[in-house]
Amino acid sequence: MSRFWAGASSSESDSSDDDSSYYSSDDDKGNAAGAVNRWADLSDSDSDESEARVAKSGKERAIETFNKHIAAIRNAMKNRDYYQIQTEFDLLAKAMVKNKKTLQQGVPRPLVRILCDLEDYVPERLADKAAFKKLSARQGRALNRMKLTLKKHNKPYAVVMEHYRKNPDTGDDDDNDDNDDGSDDSDSDSSSSSSSSSSSNSSGSDKKKKDSDDDSDADDDDDDDDDEDDESDWGSDSSSSSSSDSEVGGAYKGLEGRAKWLKKNTVTSKKKTKDPNAPKVKKVEAKKESLVSSKDHEAIRAPKSILPEEGLTAAMLNKKVQEIASQRGRRGTDPRQLLRQFEGLSRLSMKFGPRIEIPILMYVISAQFGLQRTMDDYMDTATWKACASYLERISKVIVDEGYRLGVENIDEADFVLGAAGKASNRMKAAATVGGAMEAVAADEKLVNPHTGEEETEDERAERLRVEKEAAMTDAEKKTIPVVGSLSLHMSRLEEEYTKSLQKISHHTPEYVTRLRDESKLVVLLSKMQSYFEREGMTTEAAQMAELHIEHIYYRHDSIARQVDKAAEYYETFGEVAMLHPACVSNQPGGSDPATSHPAASSGKPVMDEANSVAEKTDYGELMNKLCTYVYKHGTEQARKRSTICHVYHHALHD
């Protein structure tokens, strides 16, 4: 063994006394060399691990995952293990959803092939009734489920699968050729690496034998000659390596430290240089795709493309509302998008009057409350204010304009079945009229009985709606049929407000700003109570009165008056901090716009106390009136709560 790498090993030097004397004189050097060799072994293992690591792109990892599941599915198809097919296909579907961005660039051909094969394989297995009866319960359920899963899963890939079925062989040969080429290259690389490793091992063994012979036969006088020979040998190796590095670019390029001097075959991978413009283009395209596929983006853009304003009728609007309402609660439906669609329809319905607008607003309010999925969720401030504004619009119509809300009778079969009723009527017509073709032709031709001209379904629906309203009395016209309960919406609004105060930190300015909305809620509760009293709905009126009590009982009259006046000021003039600096001063400025700001001519805006509702309100009398109404018409629980609040309010003023 060479003295350079021998270290403290003494097993090879026991045969000669000279060698033992030589190594005994250099114990310290031998120990140091042995320590270096021990660390060299550790560094070798670390370098092997680092060389084994391969950085793979997301696309390569996705394709490997697809291939793994595809191979498992094909193996299960060969063994007719339908439960394993279902399990692996579910994992494959999850992987496809996870790597959606990779599939947007192009669906791999093996993936399309397995989808087409499964689409042909499952019906074929189901058609074999005799074999199906022999299956276990789990295998049978798995096969039936695969039929339904494939039907739903393959819809987005229908175009790609159809293209594959037209020419299933094109592209497969190319893939095989590429695989063959790749295998040949890998074989050649492996053979070359094996030959190089064998040659290096043989040369290393020869050199070891030569060094051991030199060590055993040489004397002290010949040590200098051996050293010179060794130096010449190392010098030749370094010169040859430097020449090879200069010619080929360095076989050891990229290696640092001791790795350059280790006697082992190292394989360095060349770093691929990418075009700097290519990643930017991909990022821009991915950003565009994410914007287009984002649910929030679709929800924001939804109202602009619901219905065209040109030629829009009330019947078309009602039809669209029923269509959107039927989608609520379905799996895969985004409630935020439905809310945006309802809001867009409510803006379009304003020109058709309260009879069309108010039912849509009730749908909007229901959709807003549907955004909260769990008990811990609370409505955000912006949504709460929007909901309160919609209820305020409803209260203005029913209180100030004299309308009343009725109950709309809706057949649930219309939501569930959709056009099934039309299909059944068409089948009946086919049996009576004299054939399916005549029934379809008769159904397609809609004639206006007044003019004798053909009309569309929308035109007929609008004509029937106008004729129905013309036959109504004044009292019927003032009744608006709606879906939902107004008292329930008010209770949910008050509940969401209380929950938001519990969730928001009371050390933040947001909490102080949120307290301003209480006055708006109290005014809305008072209006709804007056409406329910007018309609004779005492239970709902007592419920509104109880909620009203719980929001005013803890305030002293002086504090309540100042709070209500501040709320009136905010509703009239807005935030004080948002006023122009010229308006903040209590002293009015000059009237000359050349020397002073026009806003300074009137000074700071002030509320007219003569017309202020807060100045005219007797809060003690209001509390007595509300509690008395609850005592008379409320439930037992409501009476108990009102009594406690009434006693607290009396104690506060003593």
C-alpha positions in Angstrom: 0.0 0.0 0.0 1.3 3.5 -0.8 2.9 5.4 2.1 0.8 8.4 1.2 -2.4 6.6 2.1 -1.1 4.0 4.5 -1.7 6.0 7.7 -1.1 4.2 10.9 -1.7 0.7 9.4 0.9 -1.7 10.7 -0.5 -5.0 9.5 1.3 -4.8 6.2 4.7 -3.8 7.7 5.1 -6.6 10.3 7.3 -8.7 7.9 10.4 -6.4 7.9 12.2 -4.7 10.8 13.1 -1.8 8.6 9.6 -1.0 7.9 8.7 -1.2 11.6 11.5 1.1 12.5 10.4 3.5 9.8 6.9 3.6 10.9 7.8 3.8 14.6 9.8 7.0 13.9 6.8 8.6 12.2 4.0 7.7 14.6 2.6 11.2 14.9 2.5 11.5 11.1 0.8 8.1 10.8 -1.9 9.0 13.4 -2.7 12.2 11.6 -2.9 10.5 8.3 -5.3 7.9 9.8 -7.5 10.6 11.2 -7.6 12.2 7.8 -8.6 8.9 6.2 -11.4 8.4 8.6 -12.8 11.8 7.8 -12.2 11.0 4.1 -14.5 8.0 4.4 -17.2 10.2 5.8 -16.7 12.9 3.2 -16.9 10.2 0.5 -20.3 9.0 1.8 -21.6 12.5 2.0 -20.4 13.3 -1.5 -22.1 10.1 -2.7 -25.4 11.2 -1.2 -25.1 14.7 -2.6 -24.4 13.3 -6.0 -27.4 11.0 -5.8 -29.8 14.0 -5.3 -31.4 15.1 -8.5 -33.4 18.3 -8.8 -36.7 17.7 -10.7 -39.2 20.2 -11.9 -42.8 20.2 -10.9 -43.8 18.8 -14.3 -41.4 15.9 -14.0 -42.7 15.0 -10.5 -46.3 15.2 -11.8 -45.6 12.9 -14.7 -43.9 10.4 -12.4 -46.9 10.4 -10.1 -49.2 9.9 -13.1 -47.2 7.0 -14.4 -47.1 5.4 -11.0 -50.9 5.4 -10.6 -51.4 4.4 -14.3 -49.1 1.4 -13.9 -51.0 0.4 -10.7 -54.4 0.8 -12.5 -53.2 -1.4 -15.5 -52.0 -4.0 -13.1 -55.3 -4.1 -11.3 -57.1 -4.2 -14.7 -55.1 -7.3 -15.6 -56.0 -8.9 -12.3 -59.6 -7.7 -12.4 -59.3 -6.1 -9.0 -62.0 -3.4 -9.3 -61.5 -2.1 -5.8 -57.9 -1.5 -6.4 -58.8 0.2 -9.7 -61.2 2.5 -7.9 -58.6 3.3 -5.2 -55.8 4.1 -7.6 -58.1 6.1 -9.9 -59.2 8.3 -6.9 -55.5 8.9 -6.2 -54.9 9.7 -9.8 -57.8 12.2 -9.9 -56.4 13.9 -6.8 -53.0 14.1 -8.4 -54.6 15.6 -11.5 -56.4 18.3 -9.4 -53.2 19.0 -7.6 -51.2 19.4 -10.8 -53.9 21.4 -12.6 -51.3 24.0 -13.9 -49.3 21.2 -15.5 -52.3 19.8 -17.2 -53.2 23.2 -18.5 -50.0 23.2 -20.6 -51.0 19.9 -22.1 -52.5 16.5 -21.0 -49.9 13.7 -21.2 -50.7 11.0 -23.8 -50.5 8.1 -21.3 -53.0 9.8 -19.1 -55.4 10.2 -22.0 -54.8 6.6 -23.0 -55.7 5.3 -19.5 -58.9 7.4 -19.4 -60.0 6.0 -22.7 -59.1 2.4 -21.7 -61.0 2.7 -18.5 -64.0 4.2 -20.3 -64.0 1.1 -22.5 -63.1 -1.4 -19.8 -65.7 -0.7 -17.2 -68.8 -1.0 -19.4 -67.3 -4.2 -20.9 -67.0 -5.7 -17.4 -70.5 -4.5 -16.4 -71.9 -6.1 -19.6 -70.7 -9.5 -18.4 -73.7 -10.3 -16.1 -72.6 -13.8 -15.2 -69.1 -12.6 -14.0 -70.7 -9.6 -12.2 -72.9 -11.9 -10.1 -69.9 -13.8 -8.9 -68.1 -10.7 -7.6 -68.0 -9.8 -3.9 -70.0 -6.9 -2.6 -67.0 -4.7 -2.4 -65.8 -5.4 -5.9 -69.3 -4.9 -7.3 -69.8 -1.6 -5.6 -66.3 -0.5 -6.8 -67.2 -1.3 -10.4 -70.5 0.5 -10.3 -68.9 3.5 -8.7 -66.2 3.6 -11.3 -68.9 3.9 -14.0 -70.4 7.0 -12.3 -67.0 8.5 -11.4 -65.6 8.1 -15.0 -68.7 9.7 -16.4 -68.3 12.8 -14.3 -64.5 12.9 -14.3 -63.9 12.6 -18.1 -66.2 15.5 -19.1 -63.3 18.2 -19.1 -61.2 15.8 -21.1 -63.8 14.9 -23.7 -62.1 16.8 -26.5 -58.7 15.3 -25.9 -60.1 11.8 -25.6 -62.0 12.2 -28.8 -58.9 13.3 -30.6 -57.0 10.2 -29.2 -59.7 7.8 -30.3 -59.6 9.2 -33.9 -55.8 8.5 -34.1 -54.8 6.3 -31.2 -51.5 5.2 -32.8 -50.0 8.6 -33.7 -47.6 9.7 -31.1 -47.3 6.2 -29.4 -44.6 5.1 -31.8 -42.7 8.2 -31.2 -42.8 7.7 -27.5 -41.6 4.2 -27.9 -38.8 5.3 -30.2 -37.8 7.9 -27.7 -37.8 5.3 -25.0 -35.7 2.9 -27.1 -33.2 5.7 -27.8 -33.1 6.7 -24.2 -32.5 3.0 -23.2 -29.7 2.6 -25.7 -28.1 5.8 -24.5 -28.4 4.7 -20.9 -27.0 1.3 -21.8 -24.0 2.8 -23.6 -23.5 5.2 -20.7 -23.7 2.4 -18.2 -21.3 0.3 -20.2 -18.8 3.1 -20.6 -19.0 3.9 -16.9 -18.5 0.3 -16.0 -15.5 -0.1 -18.3 -13.9 3.1 -16.9 -14.5 2.0 -13.4 -13.0 -1.5 -14.1 -9.9 0.1 -15.7 -9.4 2.5 -12.8 -9.8 -0.3 -10.3 -7.2 -2.5 -12.1 -4.8 0.4 -12.4 -5.3 1.2 -8.7 -4.6 -2.4 -7.7 -1.4 -2.6 -9.9 -0.2 0.6 -8.3 -0.9 -0.7 -4.8 1.2 -3.9 -5.6 4.0 -1.8 -6.9 4.1 0.5 -3.9 4.1 -2.5 -1.5 7.0 -4.1 -3.4 8.9 -0.9 -3.3 8.3 -0.6 0.5 9.4 -4.2 1.2 12.6 -4.3 -1.0 14.0 -0.7 -0.5 16.7 0.3 2.0 17.2 3.6 3.8 19.7 4.6 1.1 17.1 4.2 -1.6 14.4 6.3 0.1 15.4 9.5 -1.6 15.3 7.8 -5.0 11.8 6.4 -4.2 10.7 9.9 -3.1 12.0 11.3 -6.3 10.2 8.6 -8.3 7.0 9.2 -6.4 7.3 13.0 -7.0 7.8 12.4 -10.6 4.8 10.0 -10.7 2.6 12.6 -9.0 4.0 15.3 -11.2 3.1 13.3 -14.3 -0.4 12.7 -13.0 -1.0 16.4 -12.3 0.4 17.4 -15.7 -1.8 14.9 -17.4 -4.9 16.0 -15.4 -4.1 19.7 -16.1 -3.8 18.9 -19.8 -7.0 17.0 -19.9 -8.7 19.8 -18.0 -7.5 22.3 -20.5 -8.6 20.1 -23.4 -12.0 18.8 -22.3 -12.9 21.6 -19.9 -12.0 19.6 -16.8 -13.4 16.3 -15.9 -13.2 17.4 -12.3 -14.7 20.8 -12.9 -17.2 21.7 -10.3 -15.4 19.6 -7.6 -13.9 21.5 -4.7 -11.5 20.6 -1.8 -10.3 17.0 -1.3 -12.8 15.8 -3.8 -10.4 16.7 -6.6 -7.7 14.4 -5.3 -9.8 11.3 -4.4 -9.0 8.2 -6.5 -12.6 7.6 -7.7 -14.7 8.1 -10.7 -16.8 11.3 -10.4 -19.6 12.1 -12.7 -20.5 15.8 -13.0 -23.8 16.9 -14.5 -23.8 19.9 -16.7 -26.1 22.7 -15.6 -28.7 23.5 -18.3 -28.8 27.1 -19.3 -32.3 28.4 -19.7 -33.5 31.3 -21.7 -34.1 34.1 -19.2 -37.1 35.2 -21.2 -38.8 31.9 -21.1 -39.6 31.8 -17.3 -41.0 35.3 -17.4 -43.4 34.3 -20.2 -44.5 31.3 -18.2 -45.1 33.3 -15.1 -47.2 35.8 -17.0 -49.2 33.1 -18.6 -49.7 31.3 -15.2 -50.7 34.6 -13.7 -53.4 35.1 -16.4 -54.6 31.6 -16.0 -54.9 32.0 -12.2 -56.8 35.2 -12.7 -59.2 33.6 -15.1 -59.7 30.5 -13.0 -60.0 32.4 -9.7 -63.4 32.1 -8.1 -63.2 35.5 -6.6 -62.5 37.0 -10.1 -65.4 35.1 -11.6 -67.7 36.3 -8.8 -66.7 39.9 -9.3 -67.2 39.8 -13.0 -70.4 37.7 -12.8 -73.0 40.6 -12.6 -71.7 42.2 -15.9 -72.6 39.1 -18.0 -75.8 37.8 -16.4 -78.4 39.3 -18.7 -78.2 42.0 -21.4 -80.1 45.2 -20.4 -81.3 45.6 -24.0 -84.7 43.9 -24.4 -84.8 42.8 -20.8 -88.2 42.1 -19.4 -89.5 41.3 -15.9 -90.4 37.8 -16.9 -86.9 37.1 -18.1 -85.5 38.5 -14.9 -87.8 36.2 -12.8 -86.8 33.2 -14.8 -83.1 33.9 -14.3 -83.7 34.4 -10.6 -85.4 31.0 -10.3 -82.6 29.4 -12.3 -79.9 30.8 -9.9 -81.9 30.0 -6.8 -82.1 26.4 -7.9 -78.3 26.2 -7.8 -78.0 27.1 -4.2 -76.9 24.2 -1.9 -75.5 22.1 -4.8 -72.1 20.6 -4.5 -69.4 22.6 -6.2 -71.4 25.8 -6.3 -69.6 28.9 -5.0 -72.0 30.9 -2.8 -70.0 34.1 -3.4 -70.6 33.8 -7.1 -74.3 33.3 -6.5 -74.4 36.3 -4.3 -72.8 38.5 -7.0 -75.3 37.2 -9.5 -78.2 38.0 -7.3 -76.8 41.5 -6.6 -76.5 42.1 -10.3 -80.1 41.0 -10.9 -81.2 43.3 -8.1 -79.6 46.3 -9.8 -81.3 45.4 -13.1 -84.7 45.0 -11.3 -84.9 48.5 -9.9 -86.5 49.9 -13.1 -89.4 47.3 -12.9 -90.8 48.5 -9.6 -91.1 47.1 -6.1 -93.0 44.0 -7.1 -90.0 42.7 -9.0 -87.2 44.3 -6.9 -88.2 43.2 -3.4 -88.4 39.4 -4.1 -84.9 39.6 -5.6 -83.6 41.5 -2.5 -84.9 38.8 -0.3 -82.8 36.3 -2.3 -79.8 38.5 -1.9 -80.2 38.7 1.8 -80.5 35.0 2.1 -77.4 34.5 0.0 -75.5 36.9 2.3 -76.4 35.0 5.4 -75.4 31.8 3.6 -71.8 32.8 3.4 -71.2 31.9 7.1 -70.6 28.2 7.2 -69.8 27.6 10.8 -71.0 29.0 14.1 -67.7 30.8 14.7 -67.9 32.7 11.4 -69.4 36.2 11.5 -70.4 38.5 8.8 -67.8 41.1 7.9 -68.6 44.8 8.2 -69.0 45.5 4.5 -71.4 42.6 4.0 -73.4 43.5 7.1 -73.8 47.1 6.0 -74.9 46.0 2.5 -77.4 43.6 4.1 -78.7 46.4 6.4 -79.1 48.7 3.4 -81.2 46.0 1.5 -83.4 45.6 4.6 -83.7 49.4 4.8 -84.9 49.5 1.2 -87.5 46.8 2.0 -88.6 48.7 5.1 -89.0 51.9 3.0 -91.3 50.1 0.5 -93.5 48.4 3.1 -93.6 51.2 5.7 -93.5 54.4 3.6 -95.2 53.2 0.4 -97.8 51.0 2.0 -96.8 47.6 0.4 -97.1 44.4 2.3 -95.2 41.1 1.9 -97.0 37.9 1.1 -95.9 34.3 0.9 -94.9 33.0 -2.5 -95.9 29.4 -3.1 -93.1 27.6 -5.0 -93.3 24.0 -6.1 -90.1 22.3 -5.1 -90.4 20.0 -8.2 -89.6 23.1 -10.3 -86.2 23.4 -8.7 -85.5 19.6 -8.6 -86.8 18.5 -11.9 -86.4 21.6 -14.0 -87.6 20.8 -17.5 -88.9 17.3 -16.6 -92.4 18.7 -16.4 -92.1 20.1 -19.9 -90.8 16.7 -21.2 -93.7 14.8 -19.6 -96.2 17.2 -21.2 -94.5 16.8 -24.5 -94.8 13.0 -24.2 -98.5 13.3 -23.5 -98.9 15.6 -26.5 -97.0 13.0 -28.6 -99.5 10.3 -27.6 -102.6 12.5 -28.3 -101.6 14.7 -31.2 -100.4 11.9 -33.4 -96.7 11.5 -33.2 -93.6 12.9 -31.6 -92.7 15.1 -34.6 -96.1 16.8 -34.5 -95.8 17.3 -30.8 -92.4 18.9 -31.1 -93.6 21.1 -34.0 -96.6 22.1 -32.0 -94.5 22.9 -29.0 -92.1 25.0 -30.9 -94.8 27.2 -32.5 -96.1 29.7 -29.9 -98.8 32.0 -31.2 -100.2 35.1 -29.6 -104.0 34.7 -29.4 -104.6 38.4 -29.5 -102.5 39.2 -32.6 -102.1 35.8 -34.2 -98.4 36.3 -34.5 -95.7 33.9 -33.4 -94.0 34.7 -30.1 -91.1 33.3 -28.0 -91.4 31.7 -24.6 -90.0 34.9 -23.0 -92.5 37.1 -24.8 -95.4 34.8 -23.8 -94.3 34.8 -20.1 -94.1 38.6 -20.1 -97.5 38.9 -21.8 -99.1 36.5 -19.2 -97.5 38.5 -16.4 -98.9 41.8 -17.7 -102.3 40.3 -18.2 -102.3 38.9 -14.6 -101.3 42.2 -13.1 -104.0 44.0 -15.1 -106.6 41.7 -13.6 -105.5 42.4 -10.0 -107.2 44.7 -7.6 -105.4 47.6 -5.9 -105.0 45.5 -2.7 -103.5 42.6 -4.6 -101.1 44.9 -6.4 -99.8 46.2 -3.1 -99.0 42.6 -2.0 -95.6 41.4 -3.0 -95.1 37.6 -2.8 -91.6 36.8 -1.5 -89.6 33.8 -0.4 -88.2 34.0 3.2 -89.2 35.5 6.5 -88.5 39.2 7.2 -88.5 38.7 10.9 -86.0 35.9 10.6 -83.7 38.2 8.5 -83.9 40.9 11.2 -83.0 38.4 13.9 -80.0 37.1 11.9 -78.9 40.7 11.3 -78.9 41.5 15.0 -77.2 38.2 15.8 -74.4 38.9 13.3 -73.9 42.3 14.8 -73.6 41.0 18.3 -71.2 38.2 17.2 -69.0 40.7 15.4 -68.6 42.8 18.6 -67.6 39.6 20.4 -65.0 38.7 17.8 -63.5 42.1 17.2 -60.9 43.2 19.8 -62.2 46.1 21.8 -58.8 47.7 21.9 -58.9 48.5 18.2 -60.4 51.5 16.3 -62.5 49.0 14.3 -64.5 48.2 17.4 -65.3 51.9 18.1 -66.3 52.3 14.4 -68.5 49.2 14.7 -70.4 50.6 17.6 -71.9 53.3 15.3 -73.9 50.7 13.4 -76.0 50.0 16.5 -78.1 53.1 15.9 -78.8 52.0 12.4 -79.9 48.6 13.7 -82.2 50.2 16.3 -83.9 52.4 13.7 -84.4 49.4 11.5 -85.9 47.3 14.3 -88.3 50.2 15.1 -89.5 50.4 11.5 -90.0 46.6 11.3 -92.0 46.6 14.5 -94.3 49.2 13.2 -94.9 47.2 10.0 -95.7 44.0 11.9 -98.0 45.9 14.2 -99.9 47.3 11.2 -100.2 43.9 9.7 -101.4 42.4 13.0 -98.4 40.1 13.3 -98.0 40.5 17.1 -95.5 37.7 17.6 -93.0 39.1 15.1 -93.6 42.6 16.5 -92.9 41.5 20.0 -89.7 39.8 18.8 -88.6 43.1 17.2 -89.5 45.0 20.4 -87.4 42.6 22.5 -84.3 43.1 20.2 -84.9 46.8 20.5 -84.9 46.7 24.3 -81.6 44.7 24.4 -79.8 47.5 22.5 -81.0 50.5 24.6 -81.6 49.3 28.2 -78.0 49.7 29.3 -77.7 53.4 28.2 -78.6 56.4 30.4 -80.9 58.9 28.7 -78.1 61.5 28.4 -75.7 59.0 26.9 -78.4 57.6 24.6 -79.3 61.1 23.3 -75.7 62.0 22.5 -75.1 58.6 20.8 -78.1 59.0 18.6 -77.2 62.6 17.7 -73.7 61.5 16.7 -75.3 58.8 14.5 -77.6 61.3 12.8 -74.6 63.7 12.2 -72.6 60.8 10.7 -75.5 59.8 8.4 -76.0 63.4 7.2 -72.4 64.7 6.9 -70.3 61.6 7.1 -67.0 61.1 8.9 -65.7 64.3 10.7 -62.2 63.4 9.9 -63.1 63.4 6.2 -64.4 67.0 6.2 -62.4 69.7 4.5 -60.0 71.5 6.9 -61.8 74.8 6.1 -65.1 73.3 7.4 -63.6 72.2 10.8 -63.3 75.8 12.2 -66.2 77.0 14.3 -65.8 80.5 13.0 -67.1 81.1 9.4 -64.7 82.6 7.0 -65.1 85.3 4.4 -67.5 85.0 1.4 -64.8 86.1 -1.1 -63.7 82.9 -2.9 -60.5 84.7 -3.9 -59.3 85.0 -0.4 -60.9 82.1 1.4 -62.1 78.6 0.7 -65.8 78.4 -0.3 -66.3 75.7 2.3 -65.2 78.1 5.1 -68.2 80.5 4.4 -70.6 78.4 6.4 -68.0 76.9 8.9 -68.4 73.6 10.5 -71.7 71.8 9.7 -74.2 71.6 12.6 -77.3 69.5 13.0 -80.6 71.2 13.4 -81.8 70.3 16.8 -85.4 71.3 16.1 -85.6 68.5 13.5 -83.4 66.0 15.4 -85.2 62.8 16.3 -82.8 62.2 19.3 -83.9 65.5 20.9 -87.6 64.7 20.6 -87.2 61.1 22.0 -88.1 60.4 25.6 -86.0 57.3 26.3 -87.8 56.4 29.6 -91.2 56.4 27.9 -89.8 54.4 25.0 -88.5 51.7 27.3 -91.8 51.5 29.1 -93.7 51.2 25.8 -91.5 48.5 24.4 -91.5 46.4 27.6 -95.3 46.7 28.0 -95.8 45.4 24.4 -93.5 42.4 25.1 -95.3 41.7 28.4 -98.5 41.5 26.4 -97.6 39.7 23.2 -94.2 38.1 23.8 -93.2 34.6 24.7 -92.4 33.6 28.2 -88.7 33.8 27.6 -89.0 37.2 26.0 -91.0 38.5 28.9 -88.4 37.4 31.4 -85.6 39.0 29.5 -87.6 42.2 29.1 -88.3 42.3 32.8 -84.6 42.1 33.6 -83.7 44.8 31.2 -86.6 47.0 32.4 -85.4 46.7 36.0 -81.8 47.5 35.1 -82.9 50.6 33.2 -84.9 51.8 36.2 -81.9 51.2 38.5 -79.6 53.1 36.2 -81.7 56.3 36.5 -82.2 56.2 40.3 
